[in-house]
Amino acid sequence: MTDSDWMQQCLTLAIEAERLGEVPVAALVVIGNELIASGFNRNIIDHDPSAHAEIVALRAAGKAVGNHRLVDATLYCTLEPCLMCAGAIVHARVRRLVYAAADPKTGAVQSVFNVLLDPRHNHRVEVESGLLADQSAERLRAFFRSRRH
């Protein structure tokens, strides 16, 4: 599968989060072109401020591979990771991050902070952004628009 295929799957998973009343953000962990784990935002339904899509997916991936290090993994996300999630990505030693929409308010990869490429870390993450960004951003805008009405 291509990056676009994986991101499309991620965007489809975000719909599940939205159906449950969560912000429609989803993440996939892929190793060797095989889906290892997935997750979507669950912080509202789980009453857990750390249950962002990326954290949910990384936790499941760690259990699936039997290791907290995911050195060969690509993490696909529908939204630029926040500071918490970016830190988890570095600690998990994820090889590559592909995300859709930028988050100009709390994005910790390129928008507000640049955590993944900070030279003070002993691990760098390859980053690609903007893949299917319009679709992801529109879903998020529509979600928040519906909440305001």
N, C-alpha and C positions, 0 to 999 in steps of 0.2 A: 504494500500500500504506500501511497505517497503522503507527504506532509499534509496536503490538502484533504486527502481521504481521512486521515486521523483527525484533523481539525473539524471536518464536517461531522464526524462521529462525536466529537467533543461538544459541538454546538447542539447536536440532537440530545445529548445527555443533559445539557443545561435546561432543556425544556422540562425534564423531570423535576429538577430543583424548583423551577417556577411553579409547577403544578402543586408542589408541597408548600408554597408560600415563601420559598427562599429566593434570594437574589440569584438570577439565572447564570451561575458561573459553574463550569465543570473542568475537570482535568483528567488526563490519561497518562499512564506510565507505560512506555513501550520499550522493549529490549529486543534487538534483533528482529525487528518488524513483527513482533508478537505482543499483543496487548497483555500486560502483566496485571494491571490494576486500573481502576477508575474511581472517580469520586466527584461529588458535586457539593455545593455549599449545604451545610447541615447545622450551622451555628444556631439558627432560630429553633428548629425542631429538636435538636439535641441539647439545647440550653448550654452550649459550649462555644465560647468566643474563639477557640482555636480550630473549630471544625470548618475551616475554609476548604474549598475543593482540592487545592494542592496538598494540604496536610492530610486530608482523608485519603487521597490517592497514594501519597508517599507512605503512609502507615500501612495501607493494604499491600503495597508493593514490597515493603520490607518483610512483611509476614510471608508473602508469596515466594520470595527468593531466599528467605531465611538469613537476611543480612540487612543491617541498617545502612549499608553503603550500596548505592545504586550506580556504580561507576560507568556502566555501559548504557544507561537509560537516557531516553528522551522523554521529557515532560511536556505535554501539550496542554495549554490553558486557554480558555476563552477570554481571559482578562489578564492584564499585566499583574504579576504577583505583588502583594503588599510586603512590607518590611518583615513581618513574621514569616511569611511563606518563602521569601527570598532567602532568609537565614536558614530555613529548613532545607532548601534546595542546595545551598552551599554545604551544610553539614552532611547531607546525604551523598554528596559528591556526584550529583547528577551531571552527566556529560553535556547535555544539550537541552535548552529550553526553547520552545516555539510557542509564542502567544499571539493572540488575535488583537484585541483592542488595547490601546494604551489607557492608563489610568492617570490622568493629569493631577488628581488630588492626592492619591496615596501610592502610586506606582513606585516600586523600589528597585526596578531593573534599569529603566532609562528615563522615566518621566520626572520623578522627584528625587530619587536616590539612584545610585548605580552600584548596588550591593554586590552583584554577581561578578563584576570585573574589578572590584576594588583590589589594588595591588597588595594590600595588607593581609588578604586571605591567602592561604596556601593552596587554594583550589579555584580555578576559573571555570566558568560555565559558558559554553558557546551559546549565543543568543540570536534568535531570529524573531522578528516581530512583524505585525501587520497582516499576517495570513488570515484571510476572511474577516478582517477587522470590521468592515462595514456591517456585516451580518451580526456579528457579536455586539457591536456598539448599538445597533438598532434594537436588538432584543432587550438590552439593558435599558435604553431610553424608554422603550414602550412599557417595560415593567415599572419603572419609577413614575412614569406619567400616569399609569393606572392607579398607583398608590396615592397619588396626590388628588385624585378625583373621588 
